[in-house]
Amino acid sequence: GYDYARDKLQAWFKSNAFQVEDVQSLTVLNYHFIKDNIHAYVNRAPIAGSDGKTFELLDDAYARDAQHYYYLQSYSDGDYEVYPIDCAYTSFQVLDYQFAKDAHHAFYLGKKIKGADGASFQRIGFGYTKDAQHVFFQDLQVAGADPQTFVPFKENENALGPTAYARDNNNIYVNEKTFAGADAATFKILDEKYTSDKNGVYYFGKKVKNADPGTFKVFPHFVGNADAEDKNHQYGEGKVVE
C-alpha cells in the first residue's frame, strides 16, 4: 500500500529500493511512515531512538512507542521533522495538534512552554492557554495578564492569519503583547488588521493618523488599492490612499 513493496532482500518505494533493518516485518502506516520490528521510519529515514515494534501514530501531529511520545512537525513540501517529547510518559496528555501537557509541564508543538504548570494548564482558544498563575499565547507568556478574567474575542473566529485579540480586567492584548493605550470599554475588532476605540482606529495596533472611528469601515477585500474608508479618506494597509 501507499506505493510501498518488499522482496526478500529490500524494501521498495515506487521504483526505488531502500534499506530497512528487518524487511520481513515491514509494515506500512501511511504514505510517510513505515516501521519494522526494530525502528520506525519517516520518508524512509529511521526515527532516532524509536522502537518499531510498539510505534503507533496517534493522529497527524503525535506518535508514541513504549518509551517516548513524538511530535510530528510536517512541512508543505511533504518533509517531516520528528522528535521525541521530553515529557513524563505516564501522565502525558494530547490536548490538540498544538498543545499537550503532563503532570508538571505544558507543551507547544512538542516543546516545553517556559513557566507553564502542567497540573493546572488548560486551553482558552485561538492560541491562548493558561495555568493557575499565567496566560500564554502559543509558547509565549502574556506578561501581566490575569488568568481569572482573561477572555479572547469571539471575532477571532473570522481571522485568516495568526493575529488574535483578547482582554482581561486590566488590558487589551494582541497575541502575547499588551495593546498599549487601547480603551477597553469601547474597543472593537473590525477585522484582524483593523481595530478601533473611542480614541481612534488602529492597524495591527498602530494608530491610523486622522482616521474617524465613528465612520470607519473595512472592505471585505481590496477595492483598487484601498481596504477601508471613513467619511474623509480611503485607506490601504493603514495609510491614506489618494
Secondary structure, DSSP 8 states (H G I E B T S, - for coil): -TTEEE-SS-EEETTEEE--S-GGG-EE-SSSEEE-SS-EEETTEE-TT--TTT-EE-SSSEEE-SS-EEEEEE-TTS-EEEEE--S-GGG-EE-SSSEEE-SS-EEETTEE-TT--GGG-EEEETTEEE-SS-EEETTEE-TT--TTT-EE-GGGGG--SS--EEE-SS-EEETTEE-TT--TTT-EESSSSEEEETTEEEETTEE-TT--TTT-EEEEEEETTEEEE-SS-EEETTEEE-
